[in-house]
Amino acid sequence: MTEQTKQLSPLDALRRSIQATRDEAEERRLSPPPRGAAGPLMMLVVAGVALTMTDAVGGASDWAALARLLAGLGATDAAREVAAWMREPVSGSNHRLIYWALNCQLWYLLLPLLWATLAARHSITELGLGLGRIRDHVQVYLVLAALLTPLLFLVSAQPAFLRVYPYFDPLPGAPLWPDFWRLELLYFAQFAAVEFFFRGFLVQGLRSTFGYASIYVSLLPYCMIHFGKPLPEVLAALVAGLVLGHLSLASRSIWPGVALHIFAAATMDLAVLWRKGLLG
């Protein structure tokens, strides 16, 4: 971080990094794509496949698609075991959440990562998986986390959020360890997959073609995957998509976005558990 950047306020530093990122992205957009690279349209097709499969078979309630697939392949015993595992009276809801989290890793991380590195010939650092320029933006991330904390605590009192969070709702008097925290780790891992897909694969992977507009290419589907959640969260996804997209381009890394996502999710879950009297 330069001495001049240290003297800027966090907001001014963010504005300056956004402008520099816009200029650089536009310059890259005018440059030809790497020789032999698959076209950006195919990357968008892969994104469409990932989003479609996540919606069709990746939800916690969509496990039956897996059972039907196994039955169709002749693995009827495995299909019955999957059904029994998902319908287990005590832990079935947790098993369904595990299914959802693993599907996020498959469709949001594994599929696009393989395509981008093998077909489109991007390096993992080009996709935001390196550390990039994180050190130049630390104060911005800390300010965002500080702003999020009281806001999340306030909205956690709303009935819509109390009904939804946490996804794993422990029984009164039951210990949080180990089941709750194991599921939280999977929950946090799916945020890494989501951030890679929207701020790595789409924003970083398409920036040489669309320039700064790659942020907006990713914004619409990112908002749509929040449909069905409380309205304030859906609206907040629009703001978050823009902010995290800007920070991804500015820092050349998805990891600060992953950290902010995990911080927000953990804060919300703990606040709701506290309000339900389940932290004592």
HELIX and SHEET records of a PDB file:
HELIX    1   1 GLU A    3  LYS A    6  1                                   4    
HELIX    2   2 PRO A   10  ARG A   29  1                                  20    
HELIX    3   3 PRO A   40  VAL A   57  1                                  18    
HELIX    4   4 TRP A   63  GLY A   72  1                                  10    
HELIX    5   5 THR A   76  ARG A   87  1                                  12    
HELIX    6   6 GLY A   92  CYS A  104  1                                  13    
HELIX    7   7 GLN A  105  LEU A  110  3                                   6    
HELIX    8   8 LEU A  111  LEU A  114  1                                   4    
HELIX    9   9 TRP A  115  ALA A  119  3                                   5    
HELIX   10  10 ILE A  134  HIS A  137  5                                   4    
HELIX   11  11 VAL A  138  VAL A  155  1                                  18    
HELIX   12  12 PRO A  159  VAL A  164  1                                   6    
HELIX   13  13 ASP A  179  GLU A  195  1                                  17    
HELIX   14  14 PHE A  196  GLN A  204  3                                   9    
HELIX   15  15 GLY A  205  PHE A  210  1                                   6    
HELIX   16  16 GLY A  211  ALA A  213  5                                   3    
HELIX   17  17 SER A  214  MET A  224  1                                  11    
HELIX   18  18 LEU A  231  SER A  251  1                                  21    
HELIX   19  19 TRP A  255  ARG A  275  1                                  21    
END                                                                             
